[in-house]
Amino acid sequence: MSAATTVRIQESFLAPLEKRALVWIAGRLPRAVNSDHLTVLGLSAMIAASAAYWYSSTNPIGLWIVNICLVLNWFGDSLDGTVARVRNRQRPRYGYYVDHVVDVIAISFLMGGMALSGHLAPAIAALFLVGYLLLSAEVFLATHSLNKFQISYFKFGPTELRILLIIGNLFVYYMDPRMRWFGSEWQLYDAGFAAGAAGVLLVFAITAIRHTVQLYNEERLD
C-alpha cells in the first residue's frame, strides 16, 4: 500500500461538515495532545461503552453513559488522523495499522457489551460482528490490492452509525424497545442489528465479487 497513491473514499452524509469541524478542532488542540493520545481515548471510550451497556442490564442510566462514551469515541477516533495531517506529523503505515487494529478491538468489545446488556441477542451480535469483520477484511485487502480505501457505503460511515446508536439508546431508555416484525416480537436492537448484519454481509458479497472481477480483468492471462 502506498499512502501517496491510495484514494480515500468518504462520501457519507456528514463527511463535508465533519471534515471542517475536525480540522477546526485539530488546529486549536493543545500541542501536548497528540494522535496517539486520541487513539487511546477512542479505544478506551469504546471499551467503557461496552461496560456501560453491560451495566444497563441492571440500571438503564448505563445507556446515557454509553452515549457519552460514543461521543468521546468519535472525538478520539475521528480526530487522531486529522491532527497528524494538520500538524504534518503523519506516519502512514503505523497510523493505518494501529487505527484498524483498534477498530477491530473496539467493535468486538461493543458487540460483547451489547450482548451482555440483554438489549441484543448474543446470536445476532455475533452475526453482526462476523459481517463487520468480513467487510473490514475486504476493505483492508482492497486498500492493499487496489489502492482504494473505502470508508463509507451508501452515504453511511462510522459517524452516522454512532448517531444511529445514540438515537437507539435514547429510544430504548424512554420507550418500549419491543416491536413487531414478520409476525414476531423483537427487541429494537435485535431487529436493527439483524437488518444491519444482512446489509453488511450483502455489501461484503457485492464488493468482494466486484473487486475480484476487476483484479481478474486487470491481470488477465491471455
PASEBA-1860 file (N, C-alpha, C; in nm, 3 decimals):
! residues 222
1> MSAATTVR> 0.084/-0.119/0.000/0.000/0.000/0.000/0.087/0.123/0.000 ~ 0.061/0.215/-0.090/0.133/0.342/-0.095/0.040/0.453/-0.048 ~ 0.079/0.520/0.060/-0.004/0.628/0.113/-0.022/0.740/0.012 ~ 0.078/0.758/-0.074/0.071/0.867/-0.171/-0.032/0.842/-0.279 ~ -0.056/0.715/-0.311/-0.146/0.685/-0.422/-0.281/0.628/-0.376 ~ -0.295/0.595/-0.249/-0.421/0.539/-0.200/-0.530/0.645/-0.200 ~ -0.645/0.610/-0.256/-0.759/0.701/-0.262/-0.853/0.671/-0.146 ~ -0.879/0.772/-0.062/-0.973/0.758/0.048/-1.113/0.793/-0.004
9> IQESFLAP> -1.207/0.701/0.013/-1.344/0.723/-0.032/-1.433/0.741/0.089 ~ -1.466/0.867/0.118/-1.551/0.902/0.231/-1.663/0.992/0.178 ~ -1.779/0.932/0.153/-1.890/1.005/0.091/-2.015/0.998/0.176 ~ -1.998/0.993/0.308/-2.113/0.984/0.397/-2.186/1.118/0.404 ~ -2.307/1.114/0.458/-2.391/1.234/0.466/-2.320/1.349/0.537 ~ -2.253/1.320/0.647/-2.195/1.424/0.731/-2.048/1.452/0.701 ~ -1.990/1.383/0.604/-1.846/1.393/0.580/-1.797/1.537/0.556 ~ -1.862/1.617/0.470/-1.810/1.753/0.448/-1.811/1.838/0.575
17> LEKRALVW> -1.922/1.834/0.649/-1.931/1.910/0.774/-1.834/1.858/0.878 ~ -1.825/1.726/0.887/-1.737/1.666/0.986/-1.591/1.700/0.958 ~ -1.552/1.698/0.833/-1.412/1.729/0.798/-1.375/1.870/0.840 ~ -1.464/1.966/0.812/-1.436/2.105/0.852/-1.428/2.118/1.003 ~ -1.518/2.050/1.074/-1.518/2.057/1.220/-1.391/1.997/1.278 ~ -1.347/1.885/1.224/-1.228/1.818/1.276/-1.102/1.901/1.251 ~ -1.093/1.961/1.134/-0.977/2.047/1.105/-0.976/2.167/1.200 ~ -1.094/2.224/1.225/-1.104/2.338/1.316/-1.060/2.298/1.456
25> IAGRLPRA> -1.106/2.183/1.504/-1.068/2.136/1.639/-0.919/2.106/1.644 ~ -0.868/2.037/1.541/-0.726/1.998/1.539/-0.636/2.120/1.546 ~ -0.676/2.229/1.481/-0.595/2.350/1.482/-0.592/2.420/1.616 ~ -0.684/2.385/1.705/-0.693/2.451/1.835/-0.663/2.358/1.952 ~ -0.628/2.234/1.920/-0.598/2.137/2.024/-0.461/2.167/2.084 ~ -0.445/2.157/2.215/-0.313/2.180/2.276/-0.206/2.090/2.214 ~ -0.088/2.144/2.193/0.020/2.068/2.130/0.059/1.946/2.212 ~ 0.032/1.950/2.342/0.067/1.837/2.427/-0.018/1.715/2.396
33> VNSDHLTV> -0.132/1.735/2.330/-0.220/1.624/2.293/-0.185/1.580/2.152 ~ -0.141/1.456/2.135/-0.103/1.409/2.002/-0.196/1.298/1.954 ~ -0.167/1.247/1.837/-0.254/1.146/1.775/-0.264/1.019/1.858 ~ -0.154/0.977/1.918/-0.156/0.855/1.999/-0.249/0.871/2.119 ~ -0.247/0.989/2.181/-0.338/1.014/2.294/-0.484/1.001/2.250 ~ -0.513/1.053/2.132/-0.650/1.049/2.082/-0.692/0.907/2.047 ~ -0.599/0.829/1.992/-0.629/0.689/1.961/-0.661/0.612/2.088 ~ -0.582/0.633/2.192/-0.607/0.567/2.320/-0.742/0.611/2.377
41> LGLSAMIA> -0.773/0.741/2.365/-0.903/0.790/2.411/-1.017/0.721/2.338 ~ -1.006/0.709/2.207/-1.112/0.647/2.128/-1.135/0.503/2.168 ~ -1.027/0.426/2.184/-1.040/0.286/2.223/-1.093/0.273/2.366 ~ -1.039/0.353/2.457/-1.084/0.347/2.596/-1.232/0.381/2.607 ~ -1.276/0.478/2.529/-1.417/0.517/2.532/-1.507/0.404/2.483 ~ -1.462/0.330/2.382/-1.545/0.220/2.332/-1.547/0.103/2.430 ~ -1.437/0.077/2.496/-1.436/-0.027/2.599/-1.528/0.014/2.714 ~ -1.525/0.144/2.750/-1.614/0.194/2.854/-1.760/0.184/2.810
49> ASAAYWYS> -1.787/0.210/2.681/-1.923/0.196/2.629/-1.971/0.053/2.641 ~ -1.882/-0.042/2.615/-1.917/-0.182/2.629/-1.956/-0.215/2.773 ~ -1.875/-0.166/2.868/-1.905/-0.190/3.009/-2.035/-0.122/3.049 ~ -2.061/-0.003/2.993/-2.184/0.069/3.025/-2.307/-0.003/2.971 ~ -2.293/-0.065/2.853/-2.404/-0.146/2.801/-2.433/-0.261/2.898 ~ -2.329/-0.326/2.943/-2.346/-0.436/3.039/-2.415/-0.384/3.166 ~ -2.370/-0.269/3.213/-2.429/-0.208/3.333/-2.576/-0.175/3.311 ~ -2.614/-0.140/3.189/-2.753/-0.102/3.161/-2.850/-0.219/3.178
57> STNPIGLW> -2.797/-0.340/3.189/-2.885/-0.455/3.212/-2.949/-0.449/3.350 ~ -2.886/-0.376/3.442/-2.940/-0.361/3.577/-2.981/-0.217/3.607 ~ -2.927/-0.121/3.532/-2.961/0.020/3.554/-2.963/0.091/3.419 ~ -3.083/0.136/3.373/-3.093/0.198/3.241/-3.006/0.322/3.222 ~ -2.962/0.384/3.333/-2.876/0.502/3.319/-2.748/0.468/3.245 ~ -2.716/0.338/3.241/-2.598/0.296/3.165/-2.605/0.335/3.019 ~ -2.728/0.347/2.964/-2.744/0.387/2.824/-2.699/0.531/2.802 ~ -2.719/0.617/2.902/-2.669/0.755/2.891/-2.517/0.755/2.897
65> IVNICLVL> -2.460/0.669/2.980/-2.314/0.660/2.986/-2.259/0.612/2.852 ~ -2.330/0.518/2.789/-2.289/0.470/2.656/-2.283/0.587/2.559 ~ -2.385/0.671/2.559/-2.389/0.783/2.464/-2.273/0.880/2.486 ~ -2.241/0.906/2.612/-2.125/0.992/2.640/-1.997/0.927/2.587 ~ -1.985/0.797/2.608/-1.866/0.724/2.559/-1.858/0.725/2.407 ~ -1.973/0.716/2.339/-1.973/0.719/2.193/-1.925/0.854/2.140 ~ -1.963/0.961/2.209/-1.916/1.094/2.168/-1.765/1.104/2.188 ~ -1.715/1.053/2.301/-1.571/1.054/2.327/-1.498/0.966/2.226
73> NWFGDSLD> -1.560/0.854/2.189/-1.500/0.767/2.088/-1.490/0.839/1.954 ~ -1.597/0.910/1.917/-1.592/0.987/1.792/-1.478/1.088/1.798 ~ -1.467/1.159/1.910/-1.364/1.262/1.924/-1.225/1.202/1.904 ~ -1.196/1.092/1.973/-1.063/1.033/1.964/-1.038/0.963/1.832 ~ -1.134/0.883/1.788/-1.116/0.801/1.668/-1.115/0.885/1.541 ~ -1.195/0.990/1.538/-1.204/1.072/1.417/-1.094/1.177/1.410 ~ -1.043/1.218/1.526/-0.952/1.332/1.529/-0.805/1.291/1.521 ~ -0.773/1.166/1.554/-0.629/1.130/1.560/-0.560/1.148/1.426
81> GTVARVRN> -0.623/1.101/1.318/-0.563/1.117/1.186/-0.562/1.262/1.139 ~ -0.667/1.337/1.173/-0.674/1.477/1.133/-0.564/1.558/1.199 ~ -0.540/1.531/1.328/-0.432/1.602/1.398/-0.297/1.574/1.332 ~ -0.274/1.449/1.295/-0.147/1.414/1.229/-0.132/1.489/1.097 ~ -0.242/1.499/1.019/-0.234/1.568/0.890/-0.218/1.719/0.908 ~ -0.293/1.778/1.000/-0.286/1.923/1.021/-0.148/1.964/1.070 ~ -0.088/1.881/1.155/0.045/1.914/1.210/0.158/1.860/1.124 ~ 0.124/1.793/1.014/0.224/1.731/0.926/0.314/1.636/1.004
89> RQRPRYGY> 0.249/1.553/1.086/0.320/1.453/1.166/0.267/1.314/1.130 ~ 0.255/1.288/1.002/0.193/1.164/0.956/0.292/1.047/0.959 ~ 0.238/0.932/0.998/0.310/0.805/0.992/0.215/0.707/0.923 ~ 0.212/0.707/0.790/0.105/0.637/0.716/0.090/0.490/0.750 ~ 0.199/0.414/0.752/0.187/0.271/0.779/0.149/0.244/0.924 ~ 0.216/0.314/1.015/0.186/0.299/1.158/0.041/0.340/1.185 ~ 0.001/0.455/1.132/-0.134/0.505/1.156/-0.241/0.413/1.101 ~ -0.219/0.365/0.979/-0.316/0.275/0.916/-0.328/0.146/0.996
97> YVDHVVDV> -0.216/0.090/1.034/-0.217/-0.038/1.107/-0.284/-0.023/1.243 ~ -0.238/0.073/1.322/-0.291/0.090/1.457/-0.439/0.126/1.453 ~ -0.477/0.213/1.362/-0.616/0.256/1.354/-0.710/0.138/1.332 ~ -0.668/0.046/1.246/-0.758/-0.064/1.214/-0.751/-0.178/1.314 ~ -0.639/-0.197/1.377/-0.633/-0.291/1.489/-0.726/-0.243/1.601 ~ -0.720/-0.113/1.629/-0.806/-0.054/1.732/-0.953/-0.067/1.695 ~ -0.987/-0.045/1.568/-1.126/-0.058/1.523/-1.179/-0.200/1.546 ~ -1.098/-0.300/1.515/-1.141/-0.439/1.531/-1.161/-0.471/1.679
105> IAISFLMG> -1.070/-0.424/1.763/-1.086/-0.445/1.908/-1.212/-0.375/1.959 ~ -1.232/-0.250/1.913/-1.344/-0.170/1.961/-1.478/-0.233/1.927 ~ -1.496/-0.276/1.801/-1.625/-0.334/1.762/-1.648/-0.466/1.835 ~ -1.542/-0.541/1.862/-1.556/-0.667/1.935/-1.605/-0.642/2.078 ~ -1.545/-0.542/2.144/-1.591/-0.507/2.278/-1.734/-0.456/2.276 ~ -1.767/-0.373/2.177/-1.901/-0.315/2.171/-2.007/-0.423/2.157 ~ -1.986/-0.516/2.064/-2.083/-0.623/2.044/-2.093/-0.713/2.167 ~ -1.980/-0.736/2.233/-1.982/-0.815/2.355/-2.063/-0.748/2.464
113> GMALSGHL> -2.044/-0.618/2.481/-2.119/-0.543/2.580/-2.267/-0.541/2.552 ~ -2.303/-0.525/2.424/-2.444/-0.523/2.387/-2.509/-0.659/2.410 ~ -2.436/-0.765/2.382/-2.489/-0.900/2.405/-2.512/-0.924/2.554 ~ -2.421/-0.872/2.638/-2.436/-0.889/2.782/-2.544/-0.800/2.840 ~ -2.582/-0.695/2.768/-2.681/-0.599/2.819/-2.822/-0.655/2.824 ~ -2.850/-0.756/2.742/-2.985/-0.807/2.730/-3.068/-0.733/2.627 ~ -3.014/-0.624/2.572/-3.086/-0.548/2.470/-3.067/-0.609/2.330 ~ -2.966/-0.694/2.315/-2.935/-0.754/2.185/-2.905/-0.901/2.205
121> APAIAALF> -2.972/-0.986/2.128/-2.949/-1.130/2.139/-2.805/-1.163/2.103 ~ -2.737/-1.246/2.182/-2.596/-1.281/2.153/-2.574/-1.335/2.012 ~ -2.668/-1.415/1.961/-2.651/-1.471/1.827/-2.650/-1.361/1.721 ~ -2.737/-1.261/1.737/-2.742/-1.151/1.640/-2.618/-1.064/1.654 ~ -2.573/-1.041/1.778/-2.449/-0.965/1.798/-2.332/-1.035/1.730 ~ -2.326/-1.168/1.744/-2.217/-1.245/1.682/-2.226/-1.237/1.529 ~ -2.347/-1.246/1.475/-2.365/-1.241/1.330/-2.322/-1.105/1.276 ~ -2.362/-0.998/1.345/-2.322/-0.864/1.301/-2.170/-0.848/1.308
129> LVGYLLLS> -2.111/-0.899/1.415/-1.965/-0.888/1.430/-1.893/-0.963/1.319 ~ -1.940/-1.082/1.285/-1.880/-1.159/1.175/-1.890/-1.080/1.044 ~ -2.009/-1.024/1.017/-2.026/-0.945/0.896/-1.934/-0.825/0.893 ~ -1.924/-0.755/1.005/-1.838/-0.637/1.014/-1.691/-0.675/0.989 ~ -1.648/-0.784/1.050/-1.508/-0.826/1.033/-1.480/-0.872/0.890 ~ -1.577/-0.939/0.827/-1.560/-0.978/0.687/-1.546/-0.855/0.598 ~ -1.633/-0.756/0.619/-1.626/-0.634/0.538/-1.496/-0.559/0.565 ~ -1.453/-0.558/0.691/-1.326/-0.492/0.725/-1.210/-0.559/0.652
137> AEVFLATH> -1.210/-0.693/0.651/-1.104/-0.765/0.581/-1.103/-0.731/0.433 ~ -1.223/-0.720/0.374/-1.232/-0.684/0.232/-1.176/-0.545/0.209 ~ -1.207/-0.452/0.299/-1.154/-0.316/0.286/-1.002/-0.316/0.295 ~ -0.947/-0.390/0.391/-0.802/-0.395/0.407/-0.735/-0.452/0.282 ~ -0.792/-0.560/0.227/-0.734/-0.623/0.108/-0.747/-0.533/-0.015 ~ -0.862/-0.465/-0.028/-0.881/-0.375/-0.141/-0.785/-0.256/-0.133 ~ -0.760/-0.210/-0.010/-0.665/-0.099/0.007/-0.527/-0.140/-0.041 ~ -0.486/-0.262/-0.008/-0.354/-0.311/-0.048/-0.349/-0.342/-0.197
145> SLNKFQIS> -0.455/-0.402/-0.251/-0.453/-0.452/-0.389/-0.492/-0.346/-0.491 ~ -0.580/-0.254/-0.452/-0.635/-0.157/-0.547/-0.604/-0.013/-0.512 ~ -0.532/0.008/-0.400/-0.503/0.145/-0.354/-0.632/0.227/-0.341 ~ -0.735/0.161/-0.286/-0.864/0.228/-0.267/-0.914/0.197/-0.127 ~ -0.921/0.300/-0.044/-0.960/0.283/0.095/-1.104/0.331/0.114 ~ -1.198/0.237/0.124/-1.341/0.270/0.132/-1.378/0.289/0.279 ~ -1.427/0.409/0.312/-1.464/0.441/0.449/-1.615/0.438/0.469 ~ -1.690/0.472/0.365/-1.836/0.479/0.378/-1.902/0.398/0.267
153> YFKFGPTE> -2.025/0.354/0.295/-2.106/0.282/0.197/-2.247/0.338/0.202 ~ -2.302/0.366/0.083/-2.440/0.415/0.073/-2.463/0.535/0.165 ~ -2.365/0.627/0.166/-2.374/0.752/0.240/-2.365/0.735/0.392 ~ -2.330/0.614/0.437/-2.317/0.590/0.580/-2.172/0.555/0.613 ~ -2.121/0.621/0.716/-1.988/0.591/0.766/-1.993/0.574/0.916 ~ -1.879/0.568/0.982/-1.875/0.546/1.127/-1.952/0.652/1.207 ~ -1.944/0.778/1.166/-2.013/0.883/1.242/-2.164/0.866/1.236 ~ -2.216/0.838/1.118/-2.360/0.817/1.106/-2.406/0.697/1.188
161> LRILLIIG> -2.325/0.592/1.192/-2.361/0.474/1.270/-2.360/0.504/1.419 ~ -2.265/0.586/1.464/-2.265/0.626/1.605/-2.393/0.703/1.639 ~ -2.433/0.792/1.549/-2.554/0.871/1.573/-2.676/0.781/1.582 ~ -2.686/0.683/1.492/-2.798/0.589/1.498/-2.799/0.513/1.630 ~ -2.681/0.476/1.678/-2.672/0.403/1.804/-2.715/0.491/1.920 ~ -2.675/0.617/1.918/-2.715/0.710/2.023/-2.867/0.728/2.023 ~ -2.926/0.745/1.905/-3.072/0.758/1.896/-3.140/0.631/1.946 ~ -3.086/0.515/1.908/-3.141/0.389/1.954/-3.137/0.377/2.105
169> NLFVYYMD> -3.026/0.420/2.166/-3.015/0.414/2.311/-3.120/0.502/2.379 ~ -3.144/0.620/2.323/-3.247/0.708/2.379/-3.386/0.647/2.365 ~ -3.409/0.582/2.251/-3.538/0.517/2.228/-3.559/0.405/2.330 ~ -3.456/0.324/2.351/-3.466/0.213/2.446/-3.486/0.267/2.588 ~ -3.421/0.378/2.621/-3.430/0.435/2.756/-3.570/0.490/2.784 ~ -3.627/0.561/2.685/-3.752/0.632/2.710/-3.878/0.555/2.669 ~ -3.863/0.457/2.580/-3.981/0.392/2.525/-3.967/0.240/2.531 ~ -4.075/0.171/2.501/-4.075/0.026/2.496/-3.990/-0.019/2.377
177> PRMRWFGS> -3.880/-0.093/2.400/-3.790/-0.128/2.290/-3.836/-0.248/2.208 ~ -3.958/-0.298/2.233/-4.007/-0.413/2.158/-4.087/-0.370/2.036 ~ -4.083/-0.451/1.931/-4.155/-0.419/1.809/-4.200/-0.548/1.741 ~ -4.301/-0.537/1.656/-4.349/-0.650/1.578/-4.281/-0.650/1.442 ~ -4.226/-0.766/1.405/-4.154/-0.778/1.277/-4.175/-0.918/1.224 ~ -4.233/-0.928/1.103/-4.262/-1.058/1.042/-4.347/-1.146/1.134 ~ -4.442/-1.084/1.201/-4.535/-1.158/1.285/-4.480/-1.201/1.419 ~ -4.357/-1.161/1.453/-4.297/-1.197/1.581/-4.256/-1.071/1.656
185> EWQLYDAG> -4.241/-1.085/1.787/-4.199/-0.973/1.870/-4.047/-0.970/1.880 ~ -3.990/-0.855/1.848/-3.845/-0.838/1.852/-3.812/-0.719/1.942 ~ -3.696/-0.727/2.006/-3.643/-0.607/2.069/-3.588/-0.515/1.959 ~ -3.585/-0.387/1.988/-3.540/-0.289/1.888/-3.405/-0.326/1.830 ~ -3.307/-0.356/1.915/-3.173/-0.382/1.866/-3.163/-0.517/1.796 ~ -3.246/-0.613/1.835/-3.248/-0.739/1.762/-3.287/-0.716/1.617 ~ -3.395/-0.638/1.598/-3.441/-0.609/1.461/-3.339/-0.524/1.386 ~ -3.289/-0.419/1.453/-3.195/-0.329/1.386/-3.065/-0.395/1.347
193> FAAGAAGV> -3.008/-0.474/1.437/-2.879/-0.536/1.409/-2.894/-0.658/1.318 ~ -3.010/-0.724/1.320/-3.033/-0.831/1.223/-3.036/-0.773/1.081 ~ -3.107/-0.660/1.066/-3.110/-0.592/0.936/-2.971/-0.540/0.900 ~ -2.900/-0.486/1.001/-2.766/-0.436/0.977/-2.670/-0.546/0.935 ~ -2.681/-0.663/0.999/-2.595/-0.776/0.963/-2.620/-0.820/0.820 ~ -2.749/-0.826/0.783/-2.783/-0.864/0.645/-2.725/-0.763/0.547 ~ -2.736/-0.634/0.581/-2.682/-0.530/0.492/-2.531/-0.537/0.479 ~ -2.462/-0.557/0.591/-2.316/-0.563/0.589/-2.268/-0.684/0.509
201> LLVFAITA> -2.334/-0.797/0.528/-2.296/-0.917/0.454/-2.323/-0.901/0.305 ~ -2.433/-0.832/0.270/-2.462/-0.807/0.128/-2.358/-0.716/0.066 ~ -2.321/-0.610/0.138/-2.218/-0.518/0.087/-2.086/-0.593/0.071 ~ -2.052/-0.679/0.167/-1.929/-0.758/0.156/-1.931/-0.844/0.030 ~ -2.043/-0.912/0.007/-2.052/-1.001/-0.109/-2.039/-0.922/-0.240 ~ -2.109/-0.809/-0.249/-2.107/-0.729/-0.371/-1.967/-0.675/-0.398 ~ -1.905/-0.616/-0.296/-1.772/-0.556/-0.318/-1.666/-0.663/-0.343 ~ -1.677/-0.777/-0.275/-1.580/-0.885/-0.298/-1.587/-0.936/-0.440
209> IRHTVQLY> -1.709/-0.954/-0.491/-1.726/-1.001/-0.629/-1.677/-0.895/-0.728 ~ -1.714/-0.770/-0.704/-1.674/-0.663/-0.796/-1.522/-0.648/-0.802 ~ -1.458/-0.650/-0.685/-1.313/-0.634/-0.684/-1.240/-0.756/-0.740 ~ -1.298/-0.874/-0.719/-1.239/-0.993/-0.780/-1.242/-0.985/-0.932 ~ -1.356/-0.944/-0.986/-1.369/-0.928/-1.132/-1.274/-0.821/-1.182 ~ -1.263/-0.709/-1.109/-1.174/-0.602/-1.151/-1.029/-0.649/-1.155 ~ -0.985/-0.718/-1.051/-0.847/-0.765/-1.047/-0.821/-0.873/-1.152 ~ -0.921/-0.958/-1.176/-0.908/-1.060/-1.280/-0.886/-0.995/-1.416
217> NEERLD> -0.965/-0.891/-1.446/-0.954/-0.824/-1.574/-0.822/-0.747/-1.587 ~ -0.776/-0.690/-1.476/-0.652/-0.614/-1.480/-0.529/-0.705/-1.492 ~ -0.543/-0.829/-1.447/-0.430/-0.923/-1.453/-0.468/-1.048/-1.533 ~ -0.541/-1.027/-1.637/-0.588/-1.138/-1.721/-0.470/-1.210/-1.787 ~ -0.477/-1.342/-1.786/-0.375/-1.422/-1.852/-0.429/-1.462/-1.989 ~ -0.376/-1.401/-2.093/-0.424/-1.427/-2.230/-0.353/-1.550/-2.288
END
